[in-house]
Amino acid sequence: MTYNWCHAPKCHEDQTMDRIRGSKGNKVLRTRKITLNNWNKDWWTKYFCSQGCMTQYLNTHLEAIVAIAPRREPLETPIKDPTKNTDNHYYSSWNIEKKVG
C-alpha cells in the first residue's frame, strides 16, 4: 500500500493513543500515516489526517500558498438582468441567470 504522512506541523504533538509508538521506556508521539486509496485520492484527506490538521497547516502556510497565485483583480461573471420571483407570498427572491456565450 501507498502512504503519506500527515502534513500538519504539530500533528506529532497531539496526545492520542494511536500516535504512541516505541518500546517500553522509549515512547514517542508520531505523525499519523495516511493510507492512499480511491476514497481520498483526489481530496485533501490524502495529505491530512483530520480537518484540524488541515486548518493548522493552512494557518501556518497561508501567506506562502496565496503568493503562488495572487489575485490582483476581481473575477466577474456576466449575468442577465435579475428578475424578482413573486411565487411565494411570504418572501421574495431574485432569479439570477448567467449569460450564455
N, C-alpha and C positions, 0 to 999 in steps of 0.2 A: 504494500500500500504506500501511497504517497502522502507526506505530511508537510505542514507548515507549522512554525512556532508562532504563537500569538505575538503581534507586533506592538502591543501596548508597552510603554516604557516602564510601568510598575506592575505588570501582571504577576511577576515573580514575588511581589511583596504582599499580595492578598493572602490572608491566613485561612485557607480552606484545606480540608483533608486530602483532596485529590491532587494538591500541589506538593505534598510532602514526599520527598524521595531520600534515599540513602539508608545506610545500615545504622544500627543502634549506636548512639553517641556521635554520629556523623550526619545528622539530618540537615536537609536544605529545603527551601521552598523553591520550586522550579516553575518556569513559564509553562502554560498549558500547550500541549501538542494538538493540532487540529488535523483531523483526517480529511483529505480531499476526496469528494465524491460527487455524484451527479446533482445532489441536493444543493451543494454550496459552490459549485464550480464557477458560476457567474455572479457571485454575490459577495458582499462584504464579509460574510461568515467564513470565507476561506483564509482570511488574514487575522480575524479577531475572535476570541472565544466567547465574547459577550458584548452587548451594547455598551456596557460600562467601559470596557477596554477600548472599544472603538472611539467613544467620546473622549477618553483620556488621551488617545493618540492624536485626535483632531485638535484638542485644546493645546497640545504641545507643539504640533507642527502646522497649524492652520496658516500662519503667515507665509511659510515656505510653499505650501500647497497652492495658495492663491497666486503667489508670484510666478508659478509655472505658466498660467494663462490669465493674466489680469484683465478685468473688464474695464475698458476706458470710455465706452459709450453704452447707453441703454439699448436693449433689444426692443423691437416693436413688431407687432403682428397686425396686418391690415384687417379691419373688420367692416361689416356693413353697418349702416346707421341702426342703433339699438331701437327696439320696439317694446312697448310696455305690454306685459301679459296681464290681462284682466279676467282670466278664467276663475280665479279664486277671489271670493268677496272679503276674506279676512286680511289678506296682504297682497301686495302687488310685487311682481318680479319683472326682470328685464330679459328679453331674448337677445343674446349677443351671438352673432354668427361670423365666422371667419370669411374673408373674401376668397373665392376660388380663382386661381390663375391670375 
